[in-house]
Amino acid sequence: MEKKYRLRRNKDFQYTYKKGRSLGHPLLVLIYRKTRNADIRIGYSVTKKFGNAVQRNQIKRQLREILRLQLPELKQGCDIIFIVRREAKGASYKSLEEAVNQLLKRAKLVKQGETHT
């Protein structure tokens, strides 16, 4: 994923946590907020309780790939954070993809008339 699509600064994460809306799923939590910026920025949060660094980085890589493929279909002008729940530890790529799709649709962050399966 290109750098312009990454949510990186702690200040941006904290502001999104404070001002954003959240939706839950057994595997993930989605926190999002509208911005004045034209681009979409996406961040990931995986607690140390999830596992060691290898496991945490692996799930972040999977989420990045899922969202890289979704990017053209997402509405612009918002910050998004995906928080990974412990239940996602044994989840397959397909079930993570379904969770991401479901959360994005519920948040109405997917452009009208387009769905990715």
trRosetta pair geometry for C-beta under 8 A, 3 or more apart (Angstrom, degrees):
i j d omega theta_ij theta_ji phi_ij phi_ji
1 5 5.1 -101 171 78 107 125
1 6 6.5 127 112 -64 115 90
1 42 7.3 -73 180 58 160 119
1 64 5.3 -122 -11 -167 121 100
1 67 6.9 6 -86 93 138 102
1 68 5.0 -133 -77 -87 85 99
1 71 7.6 156 -127 -65 98 139
2 5 5.3 86 68 8 79 103
2 6 7.8 -141 103 -18 45 91
3 6 5.6 -55 -154 19 43 117
4 39 5.6 -93 154 -155 103 164
4 41 7.8 -104 153 -94 50 87
5 39 6.7 -126 -92 171 59 117
5 40 6.3 15 -137 88 87 76
5 41 6.1 175 -170 -116 37 48
5 42 5.9 3 158 20 89 95
5 71 6.8 -35 -128 -123 155 130
6 41 6.3 -7 97 -156 16 88
6 42 6.8 -53 -115 63 38 65
6 43 7.0 83 -174 -85 62 69
7 12 5.4 -147 -165 120 92 131
7 13 6.5 122 145 -73 113 74
7 16 7.2 1 -165 -18 150 155
7 41 4.2 110 -66 143 83 107
7 42 5.9 -140 -1 93 101 13
7 43 3.3 -76 74 -44 113 106
7 79 5.6 94 -96 -155 135 100
7 80 7.3 -167 -18 60 139 50
7 81 6.6 -89 78 -81 154 81
8 12 7.1 55 55 44 43 135
8 43 7.1 -172 -62 -102 32 108
9 12 4.5 91 68 4 90 103
9 13 7.1 -157 97 -5 49 84
10 13 5.5 -53 -150 36 37 113
10 14 6.1 36 154 -19 69 106
11 14 5.9 -55 -145 37 28 110
11 15 6.3 27 156 -18 63 108
12 15 5.8 -54 -144 37 29 110
12 16 6.3 28 157 -17 63 108
12 41 7.3 -46 168 113 145 148
12 43 7.5 153 109 -42 110 146
12 79 6.5 -151 175 -138 104 151
13 16 5.9 -62 -151 39 27 109
13 17 6.3 30 153 -21 65 106
13 43 5.9 -125 -95 126 95 168
13 45 7.4 116 -150 -71 128 120
13 81 6.5 94 -136 -95 79 140
14 17 5.6 -52 -148 34 31 113
14 18 6.3 25 156 -16 65 109
15 18 5.8 -59 -146 40 30 109
15 19 5.9 -9 169 14 68 115
15 33 7.9 -107 129 51 83 156
16 19 6.7 -68 -125 55 23 85
16 20 4.6 26 180 -33 65 131
16 31 5.9 113 145 125 99 113
16 32 7.5 -33 -165 -131 109 20
16 33 5.4 -156 -134 15 73 119
16 43 7.6 151 49 34 159 131
16 79 4.8 -111 -96 110 129 129
16 81 5.5 133 118 -18 139 121
17 20 6.5 -29 -91 30 11 111
17 31 6.3 13 -103 162 51 162
17 81 7.2 -20 -68 35 74 160
19 33 5.3 57 106 -114 95 155
20 31 4.4 88 108 171 141 90
20 32 5.5 157 -160 75 117 19
20 33 3.8 -107 -98 -43 79 102
20 79 7.2 -101 -86 84 127 98
20 81 7.3 147 56 22 173 108
21 31 7.2 171 82 -150 33 58
21 32 6.1 -27 58 64 81 73
21 33 6.8 134 7 -82 71 68
21 107 7.4 155 92 -131 114 99
22 29 6.0 -1 -169 176 111 103
22 30 6.6 157 -153 85 58 52
22 31 4.7 -22 -96 -96 87 77
22 32 7.9 144 -91 15 41 63
23 29 7.2 166 83 -161 45 59
23 30 4.7 -5 56 57 94 103
23 103 5.4 157 96 -146 124 88
23 106 5.3 148 -157 104 157 128
23 107 5.7 -130 -4 -65 144 96
24 28 8.0 -180 -155 99 46 48
24 29 5.2 -20 -109 -111 69 82
24 30 7.8 -156 -74 24 25 71
25 28 5.0 14 60 56 114 72
25 29 7.1 -169 30 -80 71 39
25 30 7.5 48 -2 -11 107 96
25 99 4.8 143 134 -155 153 98
25 102 6.3 116 -103 88 137 122
25 103 5.5 -90 -27 -65 131 108
26 85 6.9 -123 159 69 41 150
26 87 5.4 -72 160 99 86 155
26 99 7.6 -109 58 -114 71 123
27 84 7.5 -32 161 -149 72 67
27 85 5.8 -167 -172 46 24 106
27 87 5.7 -113 -100 94 54 100
27 88 4.2 93 -161 -84 88 95
27 91 5.5 49 -124 -70 132 162
27 95 6.8 149 -58 137 158 100
27 96 6.4 -142 147 -106 151 62
27 99 4.5 -73 58 -103 126 164
28 82 5.5 -29 -163 -164 123 96
28 83 6.7 138 -165 72 65 52
28 84 6.1 -34 -107 -107 76 48
28 85 6.4 -142 -79 2 24 93
28 88 6.6 61 -58 -70 72 140
28 96 7.6 89 -38 -145 125 74
28 99 5.1 124 16 146 114 128
28 100 6.9 36 34 -76 164 62
28 103 6.2 -79 92 -36 118 153
29 82 7.3 144 73 -161 51 47
29 83 4.1 -12 57 58 103 108
29 85 6.7 98 -21 -48 90 100
30 80 6.7 -29 -162 -161 92 97
30 81 7.5 147 -159 78 44 53
30 82 6.1 -18 -101 -103 66 66
30 83 7.9 -151 -66 21 22 78
30 103 4.1 143 -24 172 141 131
30 104 7.4 -171 -122 -66 160 52
30 106 8.0 142 50 70 143 109
30 107 6.0 -103 120 -45 141 141
31 80 7.3 146 81 -159 52 47
31 81 4.5 -9 60 57 101 103
31 83 6.9 49 -6 -15 107 108
32 78 5.5 23 -176 164 104 126
32 79 6.7 171 -148 87 58 52
32 80 4.7 -8 -101 -105 95 72
32 81 7.4 -168 -71 22 51 64
32 107 5.5 78 30 -167 147 146
32 109 6.5 -110 -146 -72 169 136
33 78 6.4 174 88 -155 35 86
33 79 5.6 -2 56 53 84 94
34 77 6.1 11 -158 134 78 95
34 78 5.2 -52 -107 -99 43 90
35 41 7.7 20 10 20 156 107
35 77 5.7 -155 64 -178 72 61
35 78 5.8 155 9 -110 87 29
35 79 5.6 77 -37 -21 127 91
36 77 7.4 -37 -165 -151 8 100
37 41 7.4 20 93 -16 148 112
37 77 6.3 168 82 -127 57 58
38 76 5.7 3 170 152 59 130
38 77 6.0 -35 -136 -76 28 84
39 76 6.2 -65 -128 -157 21 102
39 77 7.5 104 54 -70 17 40
40 71 7.4 -175 66 -144 131 81
40 74 5.6 10 -53 115 175 126
40 75 7.3 123 -77 95 126 47
40 76 5.3 -116 -38 -129 91 52
40 77 6.9 -29 -75 16 69 26
40 78 5.7 4 -123 56 84 69
40 79 7.7 167 -163 -87 56 30
40 80 6.9 11 -179 0 100 111
41 78 7.9 -140 35 105 66 42
41 79 4.9 -15 67 -115 99 76
41 80 7.2 176 90 27 50 69
42 67 5.6 178 162 162 173 158
42 79 7.8 173 -81 -162 32 52
42 80 4.8 -15 -111 70 74 103
42 81 7.7 157 -163 -87 52 33
42 82 7.3 16 -174 -7 98 101
43 79 7.4 10 2 -178 106 94
43 80 7.1 175 27 93 66 53
43 81 4.7 -20 72 -108 98 79
43 82 7.4 -173 93 25 50 66
44 60 4.9 141 110 -127 157 96
44 63 5.7 129 -106 87 134 146
44 64 7.4 -75 -33 -58 143 84
44 81 7.3 169 -86 -159 20 65
44 82 5.2 -17 -114 64 71 95
44 84 7.1 27 -173 -26 95 105
45 81 6.0 25 -8 178 112 110
45 82 7.1 -178 27 89 72 47
45 83 4.6 -21 70 -107 110 73
45 84 7.0 -165 89 12 55 75
46 50 5.1 -57 179 18 94 158
46 56 4.3 159 110 -149 137 95
46 59 6.1 132 -103 75 146 122
46 60 6.1 -108 -13 -56 136 101
46 83 7.9 162 -77 -157 41 51
46 84 4.5 4 -104 40 85 126
47 50 5.4 128 69 -19 68 94
47 84 7.7 -148 14 72 72 85
47 86 7.9 -47 61 -64 114 85
48 56 7.5 -39 -107 -66 44 144
49 86 6.2 -56 122 -83 103 116
50 55 6.4 -162 128 115 93 114
50 56 5.6 109 83 -90 126 86
50 59 7.2 -92 165 24 143 150
50 84 6.1 37 -103 105 147 116
50 86 5.9 -153 -106 -104 62 65
50 88 7.7 -19 -139 66 115 97
50 89 6.5 179 -167 -84 76 95
51 54 7.6 -72 129 68 112 70
51 55 3.2 -22 101 74 139 149
51 56 6.1 -172 70 -43 83 74
51 89 6.4 125 -40 -125 124 110
52 55 5.4 95 54 13 64 101
52 56 7.1 -127 106 -4 31 94
53 56 5.7 -57 -142 40 32 111
53 57 6.0 28 161 -16 68 110
54 57 6.1 -59 -145 40 24 106
54 58 6.2 29 155 -25 62 109
55 58 5.7 -53 -145 32 29 115
55 59 6.7 22 160 -13 63 103
55 89 7.1 4 -179 -139 131 86
56 59 6.4 -60 -153 36 29 103
56 60 6.5 26 152 -16 64 110
57 60 5.6 -56 -147 39 35 112
57 61 6.3 39 154 -23 68 103
58 61 5.8 -52 -150 32 30 111
58 62 6.6 30 152 -18 63 104
59 62 5.5 -50 -149 35 37 114
59 63 6.4 36 152 -17 66 105
59 84 5.6 82 133 -127 142 160
59 88 6.3 91 -142 127 141 120
59 96 7.6 -169 -152 -111 86 149
60 63 5.7 -54 -146 39 33 110
60 64 6.2 38 154 -23 66 105
60 84 7.9 -102 -70 -30 68 142
61 64 5.7 -52 -147 34 31 114
61 65 6.5 29 155 -18 64 105
62 65 5.9 -57 -152 35 30 109
62 66 6.5 31 152 -19 65 106
62 93 5.7 -137 -151 -115 121 85
62 96 5.7 49 136 91 125 164
63 66 5.6 -52 -147 36 34 113
63 67 6.2 22 159 -10 67 110
63 82 5.8 -163 -166 86 145 155
63 84 7.5 -118 -48 -73 145 114
63 96 6.7 -107 -81 170 72 129
63 100 7.0 156 -138 -81 80 134
64 67 6.1 -65 -147 45 27 103
64 68 6.1 36 153 -30 66 105
65 68 5.5 -46 -141 28 31 116
65 69 6.8 28 159 -14 61 103
66 69 6.3 -65 -163 37 28 106
66 70 6.5 17 147 -13 64 115
66 93 7.7 -177 -68 -171 109 83
66 96 6.3 -132 -51 121 155 102
66 97 5.0 -161 -126 -103 122 76
66 100 5.1 124 139 29 138 165
67 70 5.2 -59 -141 43 41 112
67 71 6.4 72 155 -57 67 82
67 100 6.8 -126 -68 -168 80 145
68 71 5.9 -21 -156 -17 30 119
69 116 6.9 145 131 -173 99 152
70 73 5.6 -78 -171 50 63 106
70 74 5.9 65 138 -41 93 106
70 100 7.1 -136 -34 136 157 124
70 101 7.7 -161 -102 -90 134 73
70 104 7.0 -154 -179 -58 148 174
70 110 7.9 -78 -171 -105 108 96
70 116 5.8 -140 -108 29 76 158
71 74 5.8 -56 -145 19 33 114
73 110 5.6 -3 144 -149 102 85
73 111 5.6 -129 -170 25 59 100
73 114 4.7 -150 -137 122 105 131
73 115 7.7 107 -166 -110 149 16
73 116 5.7 -155 8 -33 163 113
74 104 7.0 -84 -107 -157 98 131
74 109 5.6 -5 -149 149 89 94
74 110 6.4 -58 -104 -103 52 49
74 111 7.1 156 -159 -23 3 86
75 78 6.7 49 97 4 95 121
75 108 7.8 12 -1 135 143 67
75 109 5.4 -127 31 -163 101 54
75 110 7.2 -112 -18 -65 88 1
75 111 5.8 144 -68 -72 73 69
78 109 6.6 -108 61 -126 153 111
80 109 7.1 66 -85 -142 132 164
82 100 7.4 -20 -111 -109 141 94
84 88 5.1 -97 -168 51 93 148
85 88 5.5 115 65 -11 67 99
86 89 6.0 -7 179 -28 57 112
87 91 7.3 62 131 -45 68 114
88 91 4.6 -51 -154 10 57 132
88 96 6.7 73 -153 -96 111 98
88 99 7.8 -97 -105 33 111 170
91 95 4.6 -120 -168 84 99 123
91 96 5.4 117 125 -54 125 86
91 99 7.7 -8 -175 -11 155 139
92 95 4.8 94 54 8 80 99
92 96 7.1 -141 96 -3 43 86
93 96 5.7 -58 -152 38 32 112
93 97 6.2 35 151 -22 66 107
94 97 5.6 -53 -148 35 30 114
94 98 6.5 31 153 -18 64 104
95 98 5.6 -48 -146 36 35 113
95 99 6.4 40 152 -22 64 104
96 99 5.6 -54 -150 35 32 113
96 100 6.4 33 153 -19 66 105
97 100 5.8 -53 -148 36 31 111
97 101 6.3 30 154 -18 64 107
98 101 5.7 -54 -145 38 31 112
98 102 6.2 32 156 -21 65 108
99 102 5.8 -56 -146 36 27 111
99 103 6.4 23 157 -15 64 108
100 103 6.0 -60 -148 39 27 107
100 104 6.2 24 157 -17 65 110
101 104 6.0 -60 -145 39 27 108
101 105 6.3 25 158 -17 64 109
101 115 7.9 68 -162 -164 117 88
101 116 6.7 -137 -111 73 116 89
101 117 7.9 66 -129 -102 161 49
102 105 6.0 -59 -149 37 27 109
102 106 6.3 25 156 -17 64 109
103 106 5.7 -56 -145 38 31 111
103 107 6.2 22 158 -11 66 111
104 107 5.9 -61 -145 44 29 106
104 109 4.8 -90 -160 64 78 108
104 110 5.3 86 137 -45 106 98
105 108 7.4 28 -179 -77 35 37
105 109 7.9 -91 -64 42 19 72
105 110 5.6 -16 -91 11 62 131
105 115 7.8 22 -91 -118 121 101
110 114 6.4 -141 167 82 98 87
110 115 6.8 49 160 -100 149 61
110 116 8.0 -142 -135 7 129 92
111 114 4.9 28 79 32 97 122
